[in-house]
């Protein structure tokens, strides 16, 4: 029984959908984590916070972008496109803020590490957005 459920979910989501669901869930959980237990050290995102958007709003942005990707995961290829920019919409500003906190501002000596981590998280989003779903086999069950 659980195997059939797993196969059915895999068939509904496909590879692109599985990616959107997993990364969307990760983004939503990260945002929730920021609401429940905010970052203790905000030097890396000071550039974002100084623009008048508080951390709670950024956390909600992470959640909304993640949930958008999760909803798009259930759509067929071609209609799921919104999920990919939704994932990038929130991660790119954080990546850039951490990079700027390291260089040229120099306030955050380890900012480059976090910027690189967010950049590495963004690359698969861009790659998978260009993937095509493989054709479905005729006889699955």
Secondary structure, DSSP 8 states (H G I E B T S, - for coil): -HHHHHHHHHHHHHHHHHHHHHHHHHHHHHHHHHHHS--S--GGGHHHHTTT--HHHHHHHHHHHHHHHHHHTTS-TTT-THHHHHHHHHHHHHHHHHHHHHTTS-S-TTHHHHHHHHHHHHHHHHHHHT-------S---
